[in-house]
Amino acid sequence: MNKDLSKHHIGKIKSAIKNDQGFTLIDIAILLMVVGLIVTPIMQRYHVWEKNQERASATEEQNSAAAAVNAFYHDNGRYPCPADPTLNVTDPAFGEEDINAATGDCLGGTANTQNFDISGTGAGPFVITGAVPFKALNLTMKETLDPWNQKYNYVVTDILTTVGTFAAGSGQITINQINSLEFLAGNNFETCANPAAVPPPPPPPSNTGIHYTLYSNGQDGAGAFTAEGAQPIACPAAGATLDAENCDNDNVFTFHTCASNDTIGANRYDDWFESNAMVAEKSNVPVKTFDTGTDPNDVGTTVGYIGIGNNDPQAELDVIGNIRAERDPTDPTESGQAHASEFCDQNGSNCFDAKSIAGNDPRMRCGSDKGMSGIGSSKAKCSKALTRKAFNCPKVNGQQTYIIQIPSTGEPICGPPPAP
């Protein structure tokens, strides 16, 4: 459009407003076009901001739920059973673990909690899909609903929900992770890189052996259950969308780490998993190493063994490297101290009392006719060879020598005195 013409019409609009005159249809059309040019980029930026806020909210809620699941594990020695997603607040079992009354475990709690038999033989292994059991996790219902008022999905390996069958290496969930945006060139709300600059992606990596996962079905709600327990949109057919894999109630999932795509078609993906980095440690047992005591300055371990510098500790505290007890930098009068009642070998045997080397232990004394040649069996080793009467260092070239070393044999070694 000619700039002079636009200025002419805008001038006419201003004049009409000033003189309280009416507008022509051309004036109104130009005004709407100008407003549209101004508002459109603002709305686009707001749309991006809104998407990012929704994802940030989902991540925070899912991380809170994951922390609650881990805390449940430490208290009970197992993961919680999923809740029945079809229930609403009027049902007494709403938000409770869906447990099979006959067997006392999660498998086959109700027909509404999906159990998937990986082998297809009826013998398992199984994974169970349902809603987050917020009552068992001491969460509120709101904390287990995504930004679109849908229940987060909670998928867990069945044998890890029972104390008697829990085994750390028995996770049965697989998550295929997609990092590239090459196929998402149409409509991206979050990007990791410029799609045009990304080379053809390698086959997506898989994380297998995962114990459990938490995720949202996204804004479209395909396959999700609402807070009221309804499922307005069924799971798409296999291949219809990229995220159809996440609502077909099996043990395999797809997780896109970079972006969402709202374009209708096979590349549509708007699901959101618990973390932006679905890594291998998801398959490990949750570790809660330290708990604070009554005094917040005191901490104690809640697990069996702790390794420092080694991944496979063989004792309550197994350290590869040096342990240093240094002076308190805030108090120069306080020395660094290490407290122990006894010291033992690596097998936990052959111990001796700490008082043997840090105290007044009568077992560490030798009689008046003997000297100490070593320590063994939690007491001093004494030898007559060390008495002054029984052993005197000779003179060498007219210079008196002195005891400078006592080897394991107990026989002193003489030498010149140290330099002043």
Stockholm file with secondary structure:
# STOCKHOLM 1.0

chainA/1-420         MNKDLSKHHIGKIKSAIKNDQGFTLIDIAILLMVVGLIVTPIMQRYHVWEKNQERASATEEQNSAAAAVNAFYHDNGRYPCPADPTLNVTDPAFGEEDINAATGDCLGGTANTQNFDISGTGAGPFVITGAVPFKALNLTMKETLDPWNQKYNYVVTDILTTVGTFAAGSGQITINQINSLEFLAGNNFETCANPAAVPPPPPPPSNTGIHYTLYSNGQDGAGAFTAEGAQPIACPAAGATLDAENCDNDNVFTFHTCASNDTIGANRYDDWFESNAMVAEKSNVPVKTFDTGTDPNDVGTTVGYIGIGNNDPQAELDVIGNIRAERDPTDPTESGQAHASEFCDQNGSNCFDAKSIAGNDPRMRCGSDKGMSGIGSSKAKCSKALTRKAFNCPKVNGQQTYIIQIPSTGEPICGPPPAP
#=GR chainA/1-420 SS CCHHHHHHHHHHHHHHHHTTCCCCHHHHHHHHHHHHHHHHHHHHHHHHHHHHHHHHHHHHHHHHHHHHHHHHHHHHSSCCCCBCTTCCTTSTTTTSCCCCTTTSSSTTSCTTSEEEESSSSSSCCEEEEEECCTTTTTCCGGGGBCTTSBBCEEEEEGGGGSGGGCCTTCCCEEEEEECCCGGGCSCBSSCSSCGGGSCCCCCCCEEEEECEEEEECCTTCTTCCBTTSCCSSCCCCTTTSGGGGGGSSSSEEEEESSCCBCSSSTTCBCCEESCSCCCGGGGSCCCCCEEECSSTTCEEECSSCEEESCSSCCSSEEESSCCCCCCCTTCTTCCCCCCCSEECCTTSCSCEEGGGTSSCCGGGCCCTTCEEEEEETTEEEEEGGGSTTTCCCCEETTEECEEEECCTTSCCEEECCCCC
#=GC SS_cons         CCHHHHHHHHHHHHHHHHTTCCCCHHHHHHHHHHHHHHHHHHHHHHHHHHHHHHHHHHHHHHHHHHHHHHHHHHHHSSCCCCBCTTCCTTSTTTTSCCCCTTTSSSTTSCTTSEEEESSSSSSCCEEEEEECCTTTTTCCGGGGBCTTSBBCEEEEEGGGGSGGGCCTTCCCEEEEEECCCGGGCSCBSSCSSCGGGSCCCCCCCEEEEECEEEEECCTTCTTCCBTTSCCSSCCCCTTTSGGGGGGSSSSEEEEESSCCBCSSSTTCBCCEESCSCCCGGGGSCCCCCEEECSSTTCEEECSSCEEESCSSCCSSEEESSCCCCCCCTTCTTCCCCCCCSEECCTTSCSCEEGGGTSSCCGGGCCCTTCEEEEEETTEEEEEGGGSTTTCCCCEETTEECEEEECCTTSCCEEECCCCC
//
